[in-house]
Amino acid sequence: MRAELEREYVEYVSAHLGRMRRVAYLLCGDFDRADDIVQATVERLYLRWRQVRNAGNVDAYVHTVLVRVFLAERRRLWSRVRLMDEPPDRAAPAAQPHDERIAVRSALRRLPRRQQAVLVLRFLCDLPVAEVAGILGCAPGTVKSQTSDGLAALRRALGDRPLEGLLDRRMR
């Protein structure tokens, strides 16, 4: 029976590794950190695969683990934050579509981690409010308010640039 569980686990992870890495990258904005988040997620899945495969929605379970690993990793980063004497120079306004995506990603990474996770899951992973609420362990109303607050913060950070068309799957 153990061999069958391992085969199922390997098949699932092999088929979904790219998506997990994309979601992790969209959450943290750094490929190395994304790889670390995915590695921790894959480890946790392996240890709990018997329970995971019996979950009603394995993909939602995996998203939950991935987002929780990201949130925990972000909390640990605060212990490593270094304050600077002078604030960094502001980047020049984005003019090209590629530059605009970079600006949106940068603004997204400056949001509080919960708002960031909500926006990534809702708009970049195309998950419905109820599923995002389940992943984050909160009420659907909280997801809606975090979405609203996050979008408002992005609009303030991006100035005159419209969000429509920028905060979608093309950011991948």
DASUL-V14563 format. One line per field, one symbol per residue. phi: phi as a letter, one per 40 degrees, with the letter a starting at -180 (. if undefined). psi: psi as a letter, one per 40 degrees, with the letter a starting at -180 (. if undefined). A space follows every 10 residues. Layout:
# DASUL-V14563
phi->???
psi->???
This chain:
# DASUL-V14563
phi->.ccccccccc cccccbcccc cccccccbga ccccccccdc cccccccbdd ccccccbccc ccdccccccc cccccccdcb cbcbcbcccc ccdcbcdccc ccccdccccc cddccccccc ccccbfccdc ccccccgbcd cccccccccc ccccccccgc cccdgccacc cc
psi->dddddddddd dddddedddd ddddddddeh dddddddddd dddddddfdd dddeidgddd dddddddddd ddddddddee hhiidiiiii iiihdidddd ddddddddde iidddddddd ddddefiidd dddddefiid dddddddddd dddddddebe hidhedgaee e.
